[in-house]
Amino acid sequence: MIIRSFRDISRIRTARLDQGLTCRQLALKCGIKPSTLLEFECGYRPICANTYHLLLNALNL
């Protein structure tokens, strides 16, 4: 399953900013490349469901 909806992007971005994390910090916490997260947040690149769940877990959502 591919995640790319604006709602999902907004959820990750808002939670990351609320916790004071940069894209790089969150990506390293999840074990993904920072460019992958940045491109996802900009809407350029979808991510798989597993990566999305890693992000949610790292953000305690």
C-alpha positions as CSV (number, residue, x, y, z in Angstrom):
1,M,0.0,0.0,0.0
2,I,1.3,3.4,-0.9
3,I,0.8,6.4,1.3
4,R,0.6,9.8,-0.3
5,S,-2.6,11.7,0.8
6,F,-2.4,15.2,2.0
7,R,-4.0,14.2,5.3
8,D,-1.3,11.6,6.0
9,I,1.5,14.1,5.0
10,S,-0.1,16.8,7.2
11,R,-0.4,14.4,10.2
12,I,3.3,13.5,10.0
13,R,4.5,17.0,9.5
14,T,2.4,18.5,12.3
15,A,3.4,15.9,14.8
16,R,7.1,16.3,13.8
17,L,7.0,20.0,14.3
18,D,5.0,19.8,17.5
19,Q,7.8,17.6,18.9
20,G,10.5,19.9,17.7
21,L,12.1,17.4,15.4
22,T,13.8,18.1,12.0
23,C,13.2,15.9,9.0
24,R,16.7,14.6,9.5
25,Q,16.2,13.7,13.1
26,L,13.0,11.9,12.5
27,A,14.3,10.0,9.5
28,L,17.4,8.8,11.5
29,K,15.1,7.8,14.4
30,C,13.1,5.6,11.9
31,G,16.1,4.3,10.0
32,I,15.1,5.9,6.7
33,K,16.9,8.4,4.4
34,P,16.2,12.0,5.3
35,S,15.6,12.8,1.6
36,T,12.8,10.2,1.6
37,L,11.0,11.9,4.4
38,L,11.6,15.4,3.0
39,E,10.3,14.4,-0.5
40,F,7.2,12.7,1.2
41,E,6.4,15.9,3.2
42,C,6.7,18.0,0.1
43,G,4.4,15.6,-1.8
44,Y,6.9,14.6,-4.4
45,R,7.2,10.9,-3.3
46,P,4.9,8.4,-1.8
47,I,6.0,6.1,0.9
48,C,5.0,2.5,1.7
49,A,2.7,1.6,4.6
50,N,5.6,0.1,6.6
51,T,7.6,3.3,6.5
52,Y,4.4,5.3,7.4
53,H,3.9,3.1,10.5
54,L,7.5,3.5,11.5
55,L,7.0,7.2,11.4
56,L,3.8,7.0,13.4
57,N,5.5,4.9,16.0
58,A,8.5,7.2,16.3
59,L,6.1,10.1,16.8
60,N,4.0,8.2,19.4
61,L,0.8,8.4,17.3
